[in-house]
Amino acid sequence: MTALYPGWPLWTLVSFIITAIGLHIFITRGGIGITVDDPNKPTPRRVLTGGGLVGVMVLIITYCLQMTVLFLILASVLTISLAISLYDDLRGIKKWNKVPLMLLPAIPLSVAGFISPLWNPQVLWINLGWLYWVLVVPVAVAGFSNGGNIIAGYDGMEVGIYLTISFLYLVIGILSGNLLVISLSGPLVGMLAAMIIYNWYPSKVLLGNVGSFPIGAILGLIPLIGHFEYVLPIIFLPHIIEFLLQIKYRNLKYSVFGRVDDRGIIHDIYGNKSVIHWIMNLGEMTEKRISMVAILLEIILCIFALFIFFIL
């Protein structure tokens, strides 16, 4: 894998440039023709969604061009996830059907790993053997693809969090000399850096499930491949808390959005039933401030995760 290392800055730059150009074309031509209400502005508007289609396609292409078995299999994981999530954006899939459906993208990786392990099948210091490929990998793909966008809904928030996490992976790869992690993370960083230009407040395009699901899956897989899976509970702590809150309040009707006044200040009207509500209640919070606080929280968690990485 040493040959992959010198090329990662180029792949990162290429991913950034192609994504930026692709998103510009996507936006100017109306994308896949889907717009959604933007509830976080004083003046109602609709915004284009599905921009993740461009970014994920760029990621698939850059992985395929690496021309190694693992990268080609990961490209197939992304492709299957892309197809399912695109159908979800266009036609809609029932919430609880998404979890088993997102097990499907893991099949190529699980089958290939079961036949001939693609990396050491261990969690922490425990070698799980075949159980790793039939249990851990599918759970990681389905769990992180479905749960990655649980903290979202505000301009720049989801993409900013994904960018922060992918940059952490790249830093871990560089500082530890893990060439595979570097080569996986570099194009992801480049793609998300371009994406946030168009997704930052006021957003011109949203990621959509077509972006959230595949990106969430690859963010869950890279630490497994690089054997630093113990950082996952740290960097996804807000998502875990949000998931537990959703279980607690599952019988109540509420959303992560609030009431927007004429100044753009968003007020919690549901009473701290979401991590985003907690941020909302820190003071006079606009949409931009809420996203910035969420990303800052993720940066702090990633710094702590990096510290834990070097301790272990």
Buried (B, 14 or more C-beta within 10 A) or exposed (E): EEEBBEBBEEBBBBBBEBBBEBBBEBBEEEBBEBBEEBBBBEEEEEBBBBBBBBBBBBBBBBBBEBEBEBBBBBBBBBBBBBBBBBBBBBEEBEEEEBEEBBBBBBBBBBEBBBEEEBEEBBBEEEEEEEEBBBEBBBEBBBBBBBBBBBBBBBBBBBBBBBBBBBBBBBBBBBEBEBBBBBBBBBBBBBBBBBBBBBBBBBBBBBBBBBBBBBBBBBBBBBBBBBBBBBBBEBBBBBBBBBBEBEEEBEEEEBEBBBEBEEEBBBEBEBEEBBBBBBBBEEEEBBBBBBBBBBBEBBBEBBEBBBEEBEEE
